[in-house]
Amino acid sequence: MALSPLSKLAFLVVDDNANMVQIVKTVLKSFGVVHIYDAHNVAEGLGVLKQFAIDIVMLDYNLGFMDGID
């Protein structure tokens, strides 16, 4: 079975709703994504970005004191 082109990319999922994080991770895995990181707030997300080479960030627009745009 051939690997998905997405298997080479690293994704970061940022959402304060743990259930939504799990749903998004499950969907990404179904598309063949292998490298998935998660964070539950902006500060955690920035920490992950500093620690790993992330290609794509998927985040909630409304994350408490900072929104997805910030």
Biopython code that builds the backbone (N, CA, C, O; Angstrom):
import numpy as np
from Bio.PDB.StructureBuilder import StructureBuilder

atoms = [
    (1, "MET", "N", (0.835, -1.187, 0.000)),
    (1, "MET", "CA", (0.000, 0.000, 0.000)),
    (1, "MET", "C", (0.879, 1.249, 0.000)),
    (1, "MET", "O", (1.812, 1.349, 0.797)),
    (2, "ALA", "N", (0.593, 2.183, -0.872)),
    (2, "ALA", "CA", (1.377, 3.403, -0.994)),
    (2, "ALA", "C", (1.058, 4.362, 0.143)),
    (2, "ALA", "O", (-0.080, 4.462, 0.601)),
    (3, "LEU", "N", (2.093, 5.063, 0.584)),
    (3, "LEU", "CA", (1.897, 6.067, 1.617)),
    (3, "LEU", "C", (1.216, 7.296, 1.038)),
    (3, "LEU", "O", (1.426, 7.651, -0.121)),
    (4, "SER", "N", (0.409, 7.930, 1.850)),
    (4, "SER", "CA", (-0.240, 9.170, 1.455)),
    (4, "SER", "C", (0.805, 10.277, 1.346)),
    (4, "SER", "O", (1.758, 10.297, 2.125)),
    (5, "PRO", "N", (0.646, 11.196, 0.398)),
    (5, "PRO", "CA", (1.557, 12.346, 0.331)),
    (5, "PRO", "C", (1.529, 13.156, 1.637)),
    (5, "PRO", "O", (2.494, 13.845, 1.968)),
    (6, "LEU", "N", (0.426, 13.066, 2.362)),
    (6, "LEU", "CA", (0.307, 13.787, 3.628)),
    (6, "LEU", "C", (1.152, 13.177, 4.733)),
    (6, "LEU", "O", (1.359, 13.806, 5.771)),
    (7, "SER", "N", (1.641, 11.962, 4.525)),
    (7, "SER", "CA", (2.424, 11.291, 5.565)),
    (7, "SER", "C", (3.767, 11.986, 5.818)),
    (7, "SER", "O", (4.412, 11.751, 6.839)),
    (8, "LYS", "N", (4.177, 12.834, 4.888)),
    (8, "LYS", "CA", (5.447, 13.546, 5.042)),
    (8, "LYS", "C", (5.291, 14.861, 5.796)),
    (8, "LYS", "O", (6.287, 15.468, 6.190)),
    (9, "LEU", "N", (4.060, 15.305, 6.002)),
    (9, "LEU", "CA", (3.802, 16.593, 6.632)),
    (9, "LEU", "C", (3.537, 16.446, 8.122)),
    (9, "LEU", "O", (3.028, 15.421, 8.577)),
    (10, "ALA", "N", (3.889, 17.483, 8.879)),
    (10, "ALA", "CA", (3.599, 17.530, 10.315)),
    (10, "ALA", "C", (2.482, 18.541, 10.551)),
    (10, "ALA", "O", (2.559, 19.686, 10.107)),
    (11, "PHE", "N", (1.447, 18.100, 11.252)),
    (11, "PHE", "CA", (0.283, 18.926, 11.543)),
    (11, "PHE", "C", (0.255, 19.278, 13.024)),
    (11, "PHE", "O", (0.657, 18.477, 13.867)),
    (12, "LEU", "N", (-0.215, 20.464, 13.331)),
    (12, "LEU", "CA", (-0.481, 20.876, 14.697)),
    (12, "LEU", "C", (-1.954, 21.237, 14.789)),
    (12, "LEU", "O", (-2.446, 22.064, 14.022)),
    (13, "VAL", "N", (-2.657, 20.614, 15.731)),
    (13, "VAL", "CA", (-4.068, 20.891, 15.973)),
    (13, "VAL", "C", (-4.160, 21.652, 17.294)),
    (13, "VAL", "O", (-3.738, 21.151, 18.336)),
    (14, "VAL", "N", (-4.716, 22.867, 17.246)),
    (14, "VAL", "CA", (-4.848, 23.691, 18.448)),
    (14, "VAL", "C", (-6.325, 23.973, 18.680)),
    (14, "VAL", "O", (-6.985, 24.619, 17.866)),
    (15, "ASP", "N", (-6.832, 23.479, 19.801)),
    (15, "ASP", "CA", (-8.232, 23.700, 20.161)),
    (15, "ASP", "C", (-8.372, 23.477, 21.652)),
    (15, "ASP", "O", (-7.764, 22.562, 22.205)),
    (16, "ASP", "N", (-9.174, 24.311, 22.310)),
    (16, "ASP", "CA", (-9.375, 24.157, 23.745)),
    (16, "ASP", "C", (-10.409, 23.087, 24.085)),
    (16, "ASP", "O", (-10.629, 22.787, 25.259)),
    (17, "ASN", "N", (-11.039, 22.517, 23.076)),
    (17, "ASN", "CA", (-12.009, 21.437, 23.273)),
    (17, "ASN", "C", (-11.316, 20.108, 22.957)),
    (17, "ASN", "O", (-11.034, 19.807, 21.798)),
    (18, "ALA", "N", (-11.047, 19.319, 23.999)),
    (18, "ALA", "CA", (-10.310, 18.057, 23.834)),
    (18, "ALA", "C", (-11.023, 17.095, 22.893)),
    (18, "ALA", "O", (-10.371, 16.362, 22.149)),
    (19, "ASN", "N", (-12.348, 17.088, 22.917)),
    (19, "ASN", "CA", (-13.095, 16.203, 22.014)),
    (19, "ASN", "C", (-12.868, 16.596, 20.556)),
    (19, "ASN", "O", (-12.713, 15.730, 19.695)),
    (20, "MET", "N", (-12.850, 17.882, 20.284)),
    (20, "MET", "CA", (-12.631, 18.338, 18.905)),
    (20, "MET", "C", (-11.219, 18.005, 18.448)),
    (20, "MET", "O", (-11.011, 17.654, 17.287)),
    (21, "VAL", "N", (-10.249, 18.110, 19.346)),
    (21, "VAL", "CA", (-8.872, 17.738, 19.006)),
    (21, "VAL", "C", (-8.838, 16.276, 18.570)),
    (21, "VAL", "O", (-8.212, 15.946, 17.562)),
    (22, "GLN", "N", (-9.496, 15.408, 19.309)),
    (22, "GLN", "CA", (-9.520, 13.977, 18.972)),
    (22, "GLN", "C", (-10.208, 13.724, 17.640)),
    (22, "GLN", "O", (-9.753, 12.892, 16.856)),
    (23, "ILE", "N", (-11.290, 14.427, 17.379)),
    (23, "ILE", "CA", (-12.008, 14.265, 16.106)),
    (23, "ILE", "C", (-11.109, 14.662, 14.943)),
    (23, "ILE", "O", (-10.999, 13.926, 13.963)),
    (24, "VAL", "N", (-10.470, 15.817, 15.046)),
    (24, "VAL", "CA", (-9.604, 16.296, 13.964)),
    (24, "VAL", "C", (-8.428, 15.345, 13.762)),
    (24, "VAL", "O", (-8.060, 15.047, 12.625)),
    (25, "LYS", "N", (-7.834, 14.864, 14.858)),
    (25, "LYS", "CA", (-6.722, 13.922, 14.742)),
    (25, "LYS", "C", (-7.166, 12.627, 14.061)),
    (25, "LYS", "O", (-6.427, 12.070, 13.249)),
    (26, "THR", "N", (-8.353, 12.151, 14.384)),
    (26, "THR", "CA", (-8.876, 10.931, 13.758)),
    (26, "THR", "C", (-9.071, 11.129, 12.256)),
    (26, "THR", "O", (-8.736, 10.252, 11.460)),
    (27, "VAL", "N", (-9.612, 12.281, 11.875)),
    (27, "VAL", "CA", (-9.815, 12.584, 10.453)),
    (27, "VAL", "C", (-8.467, 12.673, 9.738)),
    (27, "VAL", "O", (-8.304, 12.126, 8.647)),
    (28, "LEU", "N", (-7.510, 13.355, 10.345)),
    (28, "LEU", "CA", (-6.190, 13.472, 9.724)),
    (28, "LEU", "C", (-5.544, 12.098, 9.539)),
    (28, "LEU", "O", (-4.967, 11.820, 8.488)),
    (29, "LYS", "N", (-5.638, 11.244, 10.553)),
    (29, "LYS", "CA", (-5.079, 9.895, 10.445)),
    (29, "LYS", "C", (-5.744, 9.113, 9.316)),
    (29, "LYS", "O", (-5.085, 8.335, 8.625)),
    (30, "SER", "N", (-7.049, 9.317, 9.126)),
    (30, "SER", "CA", (-7.757, 8.601, 8.058)),
    (30, "SER", "C", (-7.265, 9.025, 6.677)),
    (30, "SER", "O", (-7.406, 8.274, 5.712)),
    (31, "PHE", "N", (-6.685, 10.227, 6.576)),
    (31, "PHE", "CA", (-6.112, 10.710, 5.316)),
    (31, "PHE", "C", (-4.648, 10.327, 5.172)),
    (31, "PHE", "O", (-4.009, 10.686, 4.183)),
    (32, "GLY", "N", (-4.109, 9.604, 6.146)),
    (32, "GLY", "CA", (-2.734, 9.136, 6.050)),
    (32, "GLY", "C", (-1.704, 10.008, 6.742)),
    (32, "GLY", "O", (-0.501, 9.814, 6.562)),
    (33, "VAL", "N", (-2.167, 10.971, 7.535)),
    (33, "VAL", "CA", (-1.228, 11.826, 8.261)),
    (33, "VAL", "C", (-0.624, 11.019, 9.411)),
    (33, "VAL", "O", (-1.338, 10.335, 10.144)),
    (34, "VAL", "N", (0.687, 11.107, 9.558)),
    (34, "VAL", "CA", (1.402, 10.341, 10.570)),
    (34, "VAL", "C", (1.864, 11.236, 11.722)),
    (34, "VAL", "O", (1.794, 10.845, 12.888)),
    (35, "HIS", "N", (2.333, 12.427, 11.390)),
    (35, "HIS", "CA", (2.913, 13.330, 12.389)),
    (35, "HIS", "C", (1.881, 14.372, 12.810)),
    (35, "HIS", "O", (1.676, 15.374, 12.126)),
    (36, "ILE", "N", (1.231, 14.116, 13.955)),
    (36, "ILE", "CA", (0.191, 15.015, 14.451)),
    (36, "ILE", "C", (0.530, 15.415, 15.883)),
    (36, "ILE", "O", (0.720, 14.566, 16.754)),
    (37, "TYR", "N", (0.600, 16.710, 16.102)),
    (37, "TYR", "CA", (0.834, 17.264, 17.427)),
    (37, "TYR", "C", (-0.422, 18.014, 17.835)),
    (37, "TYR", "O", (-1.195, 18.448, 16.981)),
    (38, "ASP", "N", (-0.629, 18.167, 19.138)),
    (38, "ASP", "CA", (-1.800, 18.916, 19.567)),
    (38, "ASP", "C", (-1.457, 19.833, 20.721)),
    (38, "ASP", "O", (-0.498, 19.616, 21.462)),
    (39, "ALA", "N", (-2.276, 20.869, 20.848)),
    (39, "ALA", "CA", (-2.157, 21.830, 21.938)),
    (39, "ALA", "C", (-3.563, 22.302, 22.275)),
    (39, "ALA", "O", (-4.451, 22.313, 21.422)),
    (40, "HIS", "N", (-3.753, 22.694, 23.536)),
    (40, "HIS", "CA", (-5.090, 23.084, 23.977)),
    (40, "HIS", "C", (-5.232, 24.581, 24.224)),
    (40, "HIS", "O", (-6.291, 25.044, 24.649)),
    (41, "ASN", "N", (-4.168, 25.338, 23.959)),
    (41, "ASN", "CA", (-4.248, 26.790, 24.031)),
    (41, "ASN", "C", (-3.108, 27.387, 23.200)),
    (41, "ASN", "O", (-2.238, 26.673, 22.700)),
    (42, "VAL", "N", (-3.138, 28.699, 23.072)),
    (42, "VAL", "CA", (-2.164, 29.374, 22.218)),
    (42, "VAL", "C", (-0.738, 29.185, 22.741)),
    (42, "VAL", "O", (0.183, 28.947, 21.960)),
    (43, "ALA", "N", (-0.555, 29.292, 24.052)),
    (43, "ALA", "CA", (0.786, 29.158, 24.622)),
    (43, "ALA", "C", (1.371, 27.776, 24.334)),
    (43, "ALA", "O", (2.538, 27.662, 23.958)),
    (44, "GLU", "N", (0.562, 26.723, 24.510)),
    (44, "GLU", "CA", (1.029, 25.367, 24.190)),
    (44, "GLU", "C", (1.357, 25.254, 22.710)),
    (44, "GLU", "O", (2.370, 24.665, 22.334)),
    (45, "GLY", "N", (0.494, 25.821, 21.872)),
    (45, "GLY", "CA", (0.717, 25.765, 20.430)),
    (45, "GLY", "C", (2.023, 26.427, 20.023)),
    (45, "GLY", "O", (2.760, 25.898, 19.191)),
    (46, "LEU", "N", (2.307, 27.580, 20.607)),
    (46, "LEU", "CA", (3.571, 28.261, 20.299)),
    (46, "LEU", "C", (4.761, 27.434, 20.770)),
    (46, "LEU", "O", (5.799, 27.407, 20.109)),
    (47, "GLY", "N", (4.617, 26.764, 21.902)),
    (47, "GLY", "CA", (5.684, 25.890, 22.382)),
    (47, "GLY", "C", (5.954, 24.745, 21.429)),
    (47, "GLY", "O", (7.109, 24.399, 21.180)),
    (48, "VAL", "N", (4.896, 24.154, 20.894)),
    (48, "VAL", "CA", (5.055, 23.061, 19.925)),
    (48, "VAL", "C", (5.725, 23.583, 18.659)),
    (48, "VAL", "O", (6.594, 22.919, 18.094)),
    (49, "LEU", "N", (5.322, 24.773, 18.215)),
    (49, "LEU", "CA", (5.932, 25.357, 17.015)),
    (49, "LEU", "C", (7.423, 25.602, 17.184)),
    (49, "LEU", "O", (8.189, 25.485, 16.227)),
    (50, "LYS", "N", (7.835, 25.940, 18.400)),
    (50, "LYS", "CA", (9.259, 26.171, 18.659)),
    (50, "LYS", "C", (10.037, 24.867, 18.740)),
    (50, "LYS", "O", (11.232, 24.834, 18.449)),
    (51, "GLN", "N", (9.361, 23.795, 19.135)),
    (51, "GLN", "CA", (10.039, 22.518, 19.362)),
    (51, "GLN", "C", (10.092, 21.628, 18.114)),
    (51, "GLN", "O", (11.045, 20.870, 17.937)),
    (52, "PHE", "N", (9.079, 21.716, 17.253)),
    (52, "PHE", "CA", (8.989, 20.817, 16.102)),
    (52, "PHE", "C", (8.816, 21.611, 14.806)),
    (52, "PHE", "O", (8.331, 22.743, 14.818)),
    (53, "ALA", "N", (9.214, 21.009, 13.706)),
    (53, "ALA", "CA", (9.021, 21.606, 12.384)),
    (53, "ALA", "C", (7.606, 21.273, 11.915)),
    (53, "ALA", "O", (7.352, 20.177, 11.414)),
    (54, "ILE", "N", (6.699, 22.213, 12.078)),
    (54, "ILE", "CA", (5.295, 22.019, 11.741)),
    (54, "ILE", "C", (5.032, 22.598, 10.348)),
    (54, "ILE", "O", (5.449, 23.714, 10.037)),
    (55, "ASP", "N", (4.338, 21.822, 9.523)),
    (55, "ASP", "CA", (4.006, 22.276, 8.172)),
    (55, "ASP", "C", (2.646, 22.963, 8.098)),
    (55, "ASP", "O", (2.485, 23.962, 7.398)),
    (56, "ILE", "N", (1.667, 22.419, 8.826)),
    (56, "ILE", "CA", (0.296, 22.927, 8.748)),
    (56, "ILE", "C", (-0.281, 23.023, 10.155)),
    (56, "ILE", "O", (-0.172, 22.087, 10.947)),
    (57, "VAL", "N", (-0.897, 24.166, 10.458)),
    (57, "VAL", "CA", (-1.562, 24.366, 11.748)),
    (57, "VAL", "C", (-3.064, 24.465, 11.503)),
    (57, "VAL", "O", (-3.524, 25.235, 10.660)),
    (58, "MET", "N", (-3.806, 23.679, 12.249)),
    (58, "MET", "CA", (-5.267, 23.744, 12.214)),
    (58, "MET", "C", (-5.694, 24.199, 13.607)),
    (58, "MET", "O", (-5.411, 23.529, 14.600)),
    (59, "LEU", "N", (-6.383, 25.352, 13.673)),
    (59, "LEU", "CA", (-6.708, 25.862, 14.987)),
    (59, "LEU", "C", (-8.096, 26.460, 15.054)),
    (59, "LEU", "O", (-8.678, 26.891, 14.059)),
    (60, "ASP", "N", (-8.592, 26.462, 16.274)),
    (60, "ASP", "CA", (-9.884, 27.067, 16.577)),
    (60, "ASP", "C", (-9.726, 28.578, 16.484)),
    (60, "ASP", "O", (-8.719, 29.131, 16.927)),
    (61, "TYR", "N", (-10.708, 29.235, 15.918)),
    (61, "TYR", "CA", (-10.647, 30.691, 15.797)),
    (61, "TYR", "C", (-10.794, 31.363, 17.158)),
    (61, "TYR", "O", (-10.188, 32.407, 17.397)),
    (62, "ASN", "N", (-11.585, 30.783, 18.047)),
    (62, "ASN", "CA", (-11.846, 31.372, 19.356)),
    (62, "ASN", "C", (-11.165, 30.555, 20.442)),
    (62, "ASN", "O", (-11.673, 29.511, 20.850)),
    (63, "LEU", "N", (-10.011, 31.031, 20.911)),
    (63, "LEU", "CA", (-9.238, 30.285, 21.904)),
    (63, "LEU", "C", (-9.076, 31.057, 23.209)),
    (63, "LEU", "O", (-7.988, 31.062, 23.785)),
    (64, "GLY", "N", (-10.098, 31.688, 23.672)),
    (64, "GLY", "CA", (-10.021, 32.387, 24.953)),
    (64, "GLY", "C", (-9.437, 33.770, 24.798)),
    (64, "GLY", "O", (-9.928, 34.574, 24.006)),
    (65, "PHE", "N", (-8.369, 34.057, 25.567)),
    (65, "PHE", "CA", (-7.820, 35.417, 25.580)),
    (65, "PHE", "C", (-7.121, 35.782, 24.279)),
    (65, "PHE", "O", (-6.923, 36.967, 24.010)),
    (66, "MET", "N", (-6.739, 34.803, 23.460)),
    (66, "MET", "CA", (-6.172, 35.059, 22.138)),
    (66, "MET", "C", (-6.948, 34.225, 21.131)),
    (66, "MET", "O", (-7.244, 33.057, 21.379)),
    (67, "ASP", "N", (-7.273, 34.823, 20.005)),
    (67, "ASP", "CA", (-7.980, 34.033, 18.993)),
    (67, "ASP", "C", (-6.984, 33.453, 17.997)),
    (67, "ASP", "O", (-5.786, 33.729, 18.069)),
    (68, "GLY", "N", (-7.484, 32.659, 17.081)),
    (68, "GLY", "CA", (-6.634, 32.003, 16.102)),
    (68, "GLY", "C", (-5.834, 32.955, 15.234)),
    (68, "GLY", "O", (-4.732, 32.618, 14.798)),
    (69, "ILE", "N", (-6.372, 34.137, 14.976)),
    (69, "ILE", "CA", (-5.680, 35.120, 14.158)),
    (69, "ILE", "C", (-4.476, 35.684, 14.905)),
    (69, "ILE", "O", (-3.420, 35.893, 14.309)),
    (70, "ASP", "N", (-4.627, 35.930, 16.211)),
    (70, "ASP", "CA", (-3.516, 36.454, 17.022)),
    (70, "ASP", "C", (-2.368, 35.469, 17.024)),
    (70, "ASP", "O", (-1.338, 35.724, 17.649)),
]
sb = StructureBuilder()
sb.init_structure("model")
sb.init_model(0)
sb.init_chain("A")
sb.init_seg("    ")
for serial, (resi, resn, name, xyz) in enumerate(atoms, 1):
    if name == "N":
        sb.init_residue(resn, " ", resi, " ")
    sb.init_atom(name, np.array(xyz, "f"), 0.0, 1.0, " ", f" {name:<3s}", serial, name[0])
structure = sb.get_structure()
